[in-house]
Amino acid sequence: MPLVSRALLVAPESAAALAAPIVAFAAAQGITLLRATTDDFLQRPAANLHGCSHVVALVEDSTLAPLLQRVRIENVSLGILPSEPRSRLYDWFRVPRNADEAIALAFDDGAQAIDILRCNDELALGSVLLGETPFLSTAHRIYRERTGSWLRALRYTLTLLLYSIRNLFAIHPFPVKLTTGKDKTLQTAITGLVAIENDVSNAAARLLNTTISVQDGKVSTILIAPKSVMEYLAFLFTALVWGEQKVSRLPTAISYIKSSYLKIESPRPLRYFLDGRRHLAETIELEIEQAAVRINLSQAYHAQHEIQADEKDTVKVENLPTNEARVAMIQRSLPLFTHALEEDFKELFLQLRESARAPTHFLLLMVLSAIVATLGLFLSSAAVIIGAMVLAPLMAPIISLAMGVLRGDRGLLSTSLTSIGIGTLLALGTAAFIALLIPFERVTPEMAGRLNPNLLDLGVAIAAGIAGAYAHARESVMKSLPGVAIAVALAPPLCVAGIGIGWMDLHIISGALLLFLTNLVGIALAAALTFLVLGYAPILRARRGLVISLLLLAIISVPLSISFYNIYTYWSIERDAGTTVFEIGGKQLHLKQLQVSIQRDKVLLRADVSSRQPVDLDDLKALKKQLSERWGREVELEVTPRLQL
């Protein structure tokens, strides 16, 4: 590379040892080298230049910004050599770590002009941090030592986590007025802001799904504006856990502005950090000066920051709170969950009040779905039963019931419960009538599958309730409601209970009604909690309804837990019997095709007994005794001996 023929070396008085290799390189290359101390050059730049058009500076992080100010005014080029091994300038300006390469680059005669960022008339080399953010200041020792080993990276991540948790209790949105270079203004409230210059590898930059270049005449600014504590926690998770990869989309608490100018105004003083240095001001102006200073930088730097002519501003502020009610709300106190606004309430409430009613088409669909479900149960046809699930309109009033419980709305509660009651009676009556007409009483597999509900069924109901509430609150996913109805299956257990009424079978009635109540309570509670998370009621207002719902859930969970325990017991006995080889009278017996049922403390076991030798009655009695001792229960066997040859 061509080198300059004459240069001024600027270095601190205490850096004689560090300057020696620089002086030696200049002498070896025949470069005329003048010298000045850093303090002297900053005070009297013109007097020290003596006609030199290039400066080679041995700099600390804190001295580069004022040095750039001077060389810009004097219109000379600059080569930089960091004086500290862990200087941030290595990362920001991609200075070679090899000393010989860095010195040669500093004397290069091919300096190129780069953009610089001004923050309130001061140069910002790395970034500007405003307010409470989960990102450490670039001057922080842990930040500067975050690379080099996995231990440093882990320490950096843990420090960020602790710092963020501490900030969680201190974050408080404050009002700001934003003005971009295109004179676009925006009144909002934020908790923090990060303006990125050369520090393009920090954690904040990874939240953008775009590449940042500092040579595009724009400053990239990330605005942090969570509308709730949960939204802030989600943002923290993305910022801290995502790693070195960029996200595919902006987190909901993040907005992004890329403009040549950004003004932030606030009625209160703003505390901000400019490259780690603390400042205080009511107005912050960020402005890019294009091609403002000529500096020797590596090919790696220029490859990362290609010069781009971009006249358009990028303003992604959809996530910013701009509604006056929202801004006022979060300024008072950041809520635990994002609160829905009045316009969100109005539309959803109108929809839920309509869904809570039982008009003629509701009654007709309820009867038709009961007919289809009952016939499908007798036919043991899963396809027919699924069709009945889609037809059944019970899901809508249950979701309305959830909102009524959450907000303590007596009118909505009364209407929803009335519709659910009417729908339930219609389904029971229709199924009982059909059961009386059909001249045989046989419990099909589809009926039997709805007689022993357990905690797994409750899990299905809770998941379906969450999905149903979310689908009602978000119009874009309303098309998923048929799938929710199929998943929760409200009509079939009601119809099984109706069949039990027609047959006067208390076991069928109780088992199927327990499944229906499980679905009803699980959906209602889960939907109410989902509406709470989505911000449709404050926690204090929802407390009473949630307590009642949780109490009902606890009551229902008792028989469900017993049923789940029984299922586990069946499975344990089946697994033990099916995997054990029993030694009886010198014969090895294998149990296959197992069917287990438990009546109080007695185990009824139906199975094929397989052996390579004939099995007689004494062998089976000995097997029964061994099983009783093994399981600690009385065992009744119904077996079919089979001979293996």
N, C-alpha and C positions, 0 to 999 in steps of 0.2 A: 504494500500500500504506500502511496506517496506521503511523505511526512512534511510537516511545516519546517521552515528554515530558521524561524525565530519565535521564541515563546517566553512567557512570563510564568515562573513557577510560584504559586501562592500556597504557603504552608504555615501551620502554627509554629511558633518558636520552639515548642517542645518536641517537634517531629523531625529533628535532624536525622535520626537513624532511618526513619521511613523515607526521607527525601533523598538519601544517598543513592539508592539504585536508580532513581529518576534522573539525578544529575549525571550518573555514570552512563545511562542510556543516551542522554542528549549529547554528551561528549563523544561517545562512540559513533553517533550518527552525524556528527558535525553540526549540531543544532545550537545556535546561539541562545543561551538560556539566562534570562534575567531572574532575579529572585525578590520576593517580598513576603512579609508576614501577612497572615490572614487579617488581623486587626488593622494593619496599616493600609492594606489594599481596600478594605471596606470603607475606610475613612477617606482615602485619597486615591481613588482608582486611576484617574487620568495621570497623576504625577508618577505612578509606578509603572505604567504601561510603556512609556518611552518609545512610542511608535509601534509596539507589538500588537498584532491583530489576533493573537491566540493566547489563551490562558490555560495552563495546566494546574489544577487545584487538588491538593491533598485535603480532603474535606471530611468533617463529621456530619452526621445526619442533620444536626441543628444549624450548621453553617452554610449548607448548600443553598437554601432558599434566599437569604440575603445576597449570597454570591451571584446567583442567577439574576437578581435585580440589577446588580452592578454591571455585569457583562452585557445585559440587554440594553442598558442606558448607553454604555460605551460602544455598543455595536461590534463586539468582538466575539469570537467563537470560544468554546470551552471544552476541555477534556477533564473528566473527573476520575479521581482515584480515592476510594473510601479508605479512611485511616483506621477503621475498626473492623475486625474479622467478622463480626455479626451485624454489620451495618445493614439497614433496610434497603440501602441504595443498590445492593447487589441484586435484590429481587425486583425492585421497582424499575431500574434502568438496565437490567440484565448485564451488569458489568462482569467481565470474565473473572473467575476466581483465580486463574493463573496470573501471577504478578507480572511476568514478562509480557503476556498478551494484553493485560490491562494497561501497562505503560505504553506499549506500542500504539494501542487504540487511542490513548489520551493525546498523542502527538500526531494523529492522523490529520491530513490536510483536507479531509472530505466531510467536514461538519455539515449536518443538515438541520434545518430549522424545525422545531417542534412546537406544539401547542402548550400553553401553560394555563393553569387554573388559578384564578384569583378569588379569594374569599375575603370580603371586606378589605380589599386592597392589599391583602397579604397573599403570598404564594402558597398554594397547597400542593405538595409533591405527591403524597400518597392518598389520603382520604380526609374527609371532614365528617365527624360524628356529632349528631345533635340529639339531646334528650336521652332517654333510657333505651338502650339497645342491648341485645344479647352478645354483641361483638366487642371484644377487648380492643382498647386503644392500641394503635400500631406502635406506640412507645412502650407498651407494657413488656416487661422482660419475658414473661411466658410466651407472649405472641412472637417476639423476636427469636425465641429459641424453640419454636414449634416444629422445626424440621431437623433432619439429621439422623433420627433413630425413632423406632416405634415407641420407646419410652417417653421421648419428648412429645410425640404426637398424642400419646395417651394423657400425659400431664396437661397438655393444652386443652384437650377435649373435656377432661374432668374439671379444669379451672373454668372453662366456659359454662359448663353445666351448673356449677356452684354459683358462679356469678349471675347466671340467668335466673336461678331459683331465688337468689337474694333480690334481684330486680323485680321478681314477680309480685312481691309485696310492696314495691315502691312505684310501680308504673302508674302513671296518671296522665290521661290524654290532656293535651293543652291546645287551645284554639290557635290556628295559624291562617294567614292569607297567603296563597301561593300565586306568583305571577311569573309566567314563562316568557321566553324571548319573543314569542308571537303575541304577546299581550293577552294571553288567556289567563283569567283569574279564577281562583277557586277558594271558597271558604270551607274549612274542614277542621278536624282535630286529629292530631297524631301523637304517638308516644315517642317517636324517634325518627331519625333520618340519617342516611349514609350517602355522602357524595363521593364517588370513586374517581380518582385520577389515575395514578400509576399503579396503585395497589390492587391490580385486577385479579389477584389470586386469593383474595381474602374470602371469608365465609359468606359475607354479604353478597359478593359478586356471583357466587354459585347459586343464589336464589333466582337468578335471571336466566330465562331460556333463550338468551341471545349472547353473542360474543361482544365484549366491550373493547373498543379501540380508543386510545387517547389521542388519536390523530384524525378524528372526524369532525373537529370543530364543535363538539358537544360535550357536556358534562352529564354522566350517568348518575342519577339520583334515585335511591331506594327509600321509599317512605313507609314507615311501619305504623299501621293504624288498625289494631285489633278492635273489634266491637264487643268483645267479651273476654273473660279470662280463659275460657276453653279455646277460643280462637287463637289467643296468644300462645297457649301451651302447644297447640298444633303447629304454630309457626316455629316455636322453639325446637320441637321435634324435627321438623324439616331442616332447620338451620344447623342443628348439632349432630344429627344422625346421618344425614344424606351423604356425608363424606365429600370426596373431591369431585363428584359428578354434578353436572348442572341439572336442575329440575326441569321437567317437561312443561310445567305451567306455574304461574305465580301462585304462591300460597294466598289464601283469602285475606290474610292480614297485611299483604304487601301490595304496594303500587309502585309504578316506575315512570320516571320522567327523564327524557333525554333531550336537552335543549342547550343552546349556546349561552343561555342566561336563565337564572332562576332566583327569584327574590322570595324570601320567607319573612313574613312580618307577624309579630305577636304583640298583644297588649302587655305582656309581661316579659322580663328579661329572659333570654334564651342562653342556656349554658351549652357550649359546643367545644369540641376538641379538634384543633387543626394540626394534623400530623402529631397528635399526642399532647399538644400544648393547649392549656385550658383558656377559654375566652368567655366573655359575657356580652351580649348585645340584644337589643329588641328587634333589630333588623339584620338579616344575613343575606348578602348578595353574592351569588356564585356566578362567575363570568369567565368564559374561555377567550383567551387571546390567541388567535391562530398564527402559527409560524413566528412566534414571538422571540425565540432565542435559538441560536445555533450551537449545537452540542454534538460531540463525538459519541455515538452510541453504536452498539454491536449490531451485526446482521440479525442476531436472534431477536433483538428488540424491534428492529424495523419489520422483521417477518411477522412478529406478533401484532404489531400496530401499523398495519398498512394505511397509508394516507387515503382517506375516503371523503369524497365530496357529497355530503348529505345535507340538503337544504331543509328537509322535513324534520320537524320535531316528532318525537315519540312520546305520547301521553297516554299511559295505561293507568287510569285512575278510577276504574269501575269499582274497585274494592274500598275506595276512600269513603268514609261517612260524610255525606254532603247534606242529607236531610237535616233541617234545623232541629227537629225533635230528637233525632238520633244523636247529633252533636251535643246538644244540651244534656241528654241522658248520660252519655259516657263520660262527659266532663265532671258530672257530680260524683259518679263512682262507676268503675268498670264492672258490669254485671258478670255473674258466673257464666251464664249462657247468653248468647246473642238474642236480644229481645226483638220480636217482630214489631213492625210499625203499624200504625192505625190502618193504612191502606191494605196491609197484609191481613190484618184481623177482619176487616170488613168483607173482603171477598171470600175468605175461608169460612167465616161465620154464616154468611148467607148460604153457602153450599152445604154446610153441616146441618143447618136448621131445616133445609129442604130434605136432606138425607134422613133426618130423624123421623120424618112423618111416615105414615102407612097409607098411601093413596091406593086407588083401585088396582093399579098395575103392580104394586107391591104385593097385595093380597093374591092376585092371580099368579104372579111368579112364584110366590111361596107355595101355593097349592101344586102348581105344575112341577116345581123342583122336588116336592115331597113325593109326588106320584112317580117321577123318574127314579128318584133315589130308592124308594121302597121296592120297585120292580127290579132295579139293578141289584139290590141286596138279595132278593129271592133268587135271581139268576146268577148271583155271585159274579157279576160282570163289572170289572174295574172301569172299563170305558164308559158304561152307562152311568155309573156312580160319579165319575169325573164330570160328565155332562150336567148332572144335578148340582154339583158344587158350583159350576159356573152360573147356573140359573138362579141359585138361591141369593136373595137380596139382603140377607141378614147382616152382612159385613158393614154396610153403610150406617145403619142406626147404632151399631156397636162402636164405631169410630166417633160418631156424634156423642154417644154416651161418655166416651173417654174425655172429650173436650168439656162436657158438662161436669164431670167429676173434677177435672183439673181446675176449672174456673168457678166451681160452686154455682153454676147457672141452673137454678131450679126448673126453669121452663124447658131448657134443653134436656135436662135429666128426665123430667116427667114425660116429654114427648118420645124420647129415645126408649125409655123403659116400656112405655105403652106399645110402641111398634115392635120391640123385641118380644114382649109378652104375646101380642096377637100373632106374630109370625111363629112363635114356638107352639102355641095352641093349635094353629092351623096344621103345622107339620105333624104334631102328635096325633091329631084327630084323623088326618088323611091317612097316615101310615097304619093306625089302628083299624080303620075301616077296611083298608085293602087286606090287612092280615086276617080279618074276619071273613072276607070273601074267598080268599085262597084256601082250598080244602086240605092243606097239609101243614104240619108244623115241623120244620126242619131248620136247625141253626146252620146256615151256610158259613163257609170260611170268611166271607166279607162281614157277616154279622159278628162272628166270634172275634174278629180282629178289633172290634170296637167295644168289647165288654170288659177289658182289663187295662184301663188307662194308667199311665205311670208318669214319672218325671220327664221322660223323653217327650211325651205328648205336650206337657207344659212348655218345654223348650220350643217346640214347633209353634205353639200359640203365641209365645212372647216374640219370636222372630217375625211371625206374620203380623202381629200388632204393630211392631216397629215399621215394617214395610208398608202397612196400610195407612198409618198416620203420615209417614213421609210422602207417600204417593198423593194423599189429599193435600198436603201442604205445598207440594211441588208439582205444578201442572204438567211439567215436562215428563214426569214419570207416571202419570195417571193411567197410561196404557198397560202398566204392570199389574193393575188391580185384579184382572181375571186370574193371574198366576197366584196372587195372594189368596184369593178365594179357594183355589184348588188346594193350596198348601195347608190351609187351616181346616177345611172340610167341616163346615158347620151343619149342613143338612143331614149327612148320613147318620151321625150319632143320634140326632133327634128322631129320625125315622126308625132306627133300631129300637129306641125307647118306645116309640109308638107301636111297633110290632110286639114288643113285650107287653104293652097294655092290652092289645088285642088278644094275646095269648094268656094274659093274666099271669105272667112270669116275672116275679119280683127281682130275680137275679139279673135278667136282661134289662129291666127298667132301671135298676140302680146303677149297673155298670155303664150303660150308654148315657144316662143323664149326668153321671160324674164326668164323662169325657166332654159332654157339651158344656157343662159348667166350667171345666178346666179351660176350654177354648174361650169361653165368654170372659172369664176373669183375666186370663192371661193376655188376651188381645186388648181388653180395656185398660189394664194397668200399663202394659208396654206402650200402647198408643198414647196414654196420658203422659208418661215419662218422655216420650219422643216429642210431643208438643211442648213439654216443659223445656227440653234441650233446645228446641227451635225458637224458644222465647215467646210463646203465646200466653204465658202467665208467670208472674213472679212467684218465687218459692213460698213466700209467706201466705199468699192467697191459695196456693195449691196444697198446702200442708194437710188440711183436714181431709180432703178427698183422697189424697195419696195414702194417708194413714188407714182409712177405711178399706181401700183397695188392697193394701198390704196385709191387713188383718184377714180379709177374705181369702187372699192367696195363701196365707199361712194355714188357714183351716183346710183348704182344699189340698194343700201339699201333704197333709198327714196321710190320707188314704193313698195318695199317689206314691208317697215314699214307701208305704207298706207294699204296694203292688210292685214297685221297682225292686224292692228287696226280695220279694217272692220270685220275680223273674231272674234275678241274680242267683237265687238258690237253685231254681230249676236248671239254669245253665251250668252251675257248679256241679250239680249231681250228674247231669248228662255228660259233662266233660270227664268227670272222674270215672263214671261207669263205662264210657266209651273208649277210654285210653288205658284202662287197667286190664291186665290178664289175670284172671282169678284161678288159683290153684285149689281144686276140689278133688279129693280122693286120687291124687296123682294125675288128674286130667286138667288140661288148660282150657278154660272157658272164656270166650269172647262175647261181649254183648253188642249187638248191632240193631239198627232200626229202632232207636230208643224213643219212647214217649214217656214223659214224666208229668205227674200231677201230684199235688200235695193237698191233703185234706186234714186240717188241723196238724197233728204231729205224725200223721201216717203218710208214707210215700208210696204212691201207686206207680209201679214201673212196668211198662209194656215193652218187650224186646224180643229179638231173636237171639237164642243162645247157640253159639257155634263152637264145635269142638271136633277134633280128629278121632275121638273115641265116642261110643254111644253114651248118652247122658240119661240117667234114670231119675226116678222121683227123689231118692235119697240125695243125689247130687244137687238137685234143685233146692231141697230143703236146707242143705248145707250152705248153698249160695245165698239163700234168703237170710240165714243167720249171720253170715259174714257181712252182708250189706247192712243189716241192722246195726251190728256192732261198729261198722266203719262210719256210718252217718249219724249214729246216736238217735235214730228214729225207727219206729216200727215200719217194716217194708212189706208191701203186698205185691207179689209177682204175678204177672200174666205173660207167660213166655211160650215161645215156639222153639223146640229143639231143632237144630240143623246140624247135619253131619258133614264135616269137611273131608274130602278124599284127595 
